[in-house]
């Protein structure tokens, strides 16, 4: 998600235009809103507290960290349980049901405009969100740039990054090792 707004604020300040910041973590929303206000961006930066998903659905939103600026928030009971137990080998702190929305639904219903750029860092659920943005990413004359952040699960970050770039059909990729 947007976390505390580092990339949202950078994009809004450097490019102008509208920025939609999706951040489902109740721990990050307050700091995200503060940062938007501190930078006088409340007119063109919109905070959306719903998680993005492959489809519109009510499902489980699971938190592994309870600190402000934290990450590892998962939406969708099956994917969350699988990622938490296998990849992250953690027990979740708490969870509750929330409404997840797809990018395609938001664009088609004109709740948001077609974005110029989609940046995501969603702890392994990129494929689901990209699935929910399929039409937006392919069916108009101005395809948004797609930037995906990931945690480098490999000692060979460069090779792994190139593989992720191709696998996720991204324009840019950001590795965090």
C-alpha positions in Angstrom: 0.0 0.0 0.0 0.9 3.6 0.3 2.3 3.1 3.7 3.1 6.6 5.1 3.1 8.2 1.6 6.8 8.5 0.5 6.1 7.6 -3.2 2.7 9.2 -3.3 4.0 12.5 -2.0 7.1 12.4 -4.3 4.8 11.7 -7.4 2.3 14.4 -6.4 5.0 17.0 -5.9 7.1 16.1 -9.0 4.4 15.3 -11.5 1.3 17.0 -10.2 -2.1 15.6 -11.1 -4.2 13.3 -9.0 -2.7 10.7 -6.7 -4.8 7.8 -5.3 -3.1 6.4 -2.2 -4.4 3.0 -1.3 -3.5 2.1 2.3 -5.5 -0.4 4.3 -3.4 -0.3 7.4 -5.1 1.5 10.3 -1.7 2.2 11.7 -0.4 4.0 8.6 -3.5 6.1 7.7 -2.9 8.8 10.3 0.8 9.4 9.3 -0.2 9.2 5.6 -2.8 11.9 6.1 -0.4 14.0 8.1 2.3 13.8 5.4 -0.2 14.8 2.7 -1.3 17.8 4.8 2.3 18.8 5.7 3.1 18.9 1.9 -0.1 20.8 1.0 -1.3 18.0 -1.2 -4.8 17.4 0.1 -6.4 18.9 -3.0 -4.9 16.3 -5.4 -4.0 13.3 -3.2 -6.8 11.0 -2.2 -6.5 8.4 0.5 -8.5 5.2 0.0 -8.5 2.9 3.0 -9.8 -0.2 1.1 -7.3 -2.8 0.0 -7.0 -3.6 -3.7 -7.9 -7.0 -4.9 -8.5 -9.1 -8.0 -12.3 -8.6 -7.5 -14.7 -6.7 -5.3 -15.1 -8.8 -2.2 -15.4 -8.8 1.5 -12.6 -10.8 3.0 -10.1 -11.0 5.8 -7.6 -8.2 6.3 -4.7 -9.5 8.3 -2.0 -7.5 10.1 1.4 -9.0 11.1 2.8 -5.7 12.5 1.1 -3.2 14.7 3.5 -0.3 14.3 3.1 2.9 12.3 5.0 2.7 9.0 4.8 -1.1 9.2 4.0 -3.4 6.4 2.9 -7.0 6.0 -0.8 -6.4 5.7 -2.6 -9.1 3.7 -6.1 -9.1 2.2 -7.9 -12.3 1.3 -8.1 -15.1 3.8 -6.5 -17.8 1.7 -3.6 -15.8 0.4 -3.0 -14.2 3.7 -2.9 -17.5 5.6 -0.7 -19.1 2.9 1.8 -16.2 2.8 1.9 -15.8 6.6 2.5 -19.5 7.3 4.8 -20.4 4.5 6.7 -17.4 3.2 6.9 -15.2 6.3 6.6 -18.0 8.9 4.7 -15.7 11.3 1.6 -15.7 13.3 -0.7 -12.7 12.6 -1.4 -10.1 15.2 -5.0 -9.6 14.4 -7.5 -9.4 11.5 -10.9 -8.2 10.6 -13.2 -8.3 7.5 -12.9 -5.5 5.0 -14.1 -4.6 1.5 -11.5 -5.1 -1.2 -11.9 -3.4 -4.6 -10.4 -4.0 -8.0 -8.7 -1.3 -10.0 -10.9 -2.1 -13.0 -14.1 -1.6 -11.0 -12.9 1.8 -9.7 -11.9 3.0 -13.2 -15.0 1.6 -15.0 -17.4 3.1 -12.4 -15.5 6.4 -12.7 -14.6 6.5 -9.0 -11.0 7.1 -10.1 -9.5 8.3 -13.3 -7.3 6.1 -15.4 -3.9 6.4 -13.7 -0.7 7.4 -15.4 1.2 5.1 -13.1 0.4 2.3 -10.7 3.0 1.7 -8.0 2.5 -1.2 -5.6 4.4 -2.9 -2.8 2.0 -5.4 -1.5 4.1 -8.2 0.1 3.6 -10.9 -2.5 0.0 -10.3 -3.6 0.9 -8.3 -6.8 -0.6 -10.9 -9.1 -4.0 -10.6 -7.5 -4.1 -6.8 -7.8 -2.7 -7.0 -11.4 -5.5 -9.5 -12.2 -8.0 -6.9 -10.9 -6.4 -4.2 -13.1 -6.2 -6.3 -16.4 -8.6 -4.1 -18.4 -7.0 -0.9 -17.1 -3.6 -2.1 -18.0 -4.5 -3.2 -21.5 -7.7 -1.8 -22.9 -7.1 1.9 -23.4 -4.7 4.0 -25.5 -2.6 5.2 -22.5 -1.4 2.2 -20.5 -0.4 3.2 -17.0 3.2 2.5 -16.1 3.5 -0.3 -13.6 6.0 -0.2 -10.8 6.2 -3.1 -8.4 8.2 -3.2 -5.2 9.2 -6.5 -3.6 11.4 -7.9 -0.9 14.3 -9.6 -2.4 14.0 -13.3 -1.4 17.3 -14.1 -3.1 21.0 -13.5 -2.6 21.2 -12.7 -6.3 19.0 -9.5 -6.3 19.9 -8.4 -9.8 18.9 -11.7 -11.4 15.8 -12.0 -9.2 14.7 -8.4 -10.1 15.0 -9.1 -13.9 12.9 -12.3 -13.5 10.2 -10.4 -11.5 10.2 -7.6 -14.1 9.3 -10.1 -16.8 7.0 -12.3 -14.7 4.9 -9.3 -13.6 5.0 -7.4 -16.9 6.3 -4.3 -15.1 7.8 -1.2 -16.4 10.0 -0.8 -13.4 10.7 -2.8 -10.3 12.1 -1.8 -6.9 14.0 -4.4 -4.9 14.4 -4.1 -1.1 17.0 -6.5 0.3 
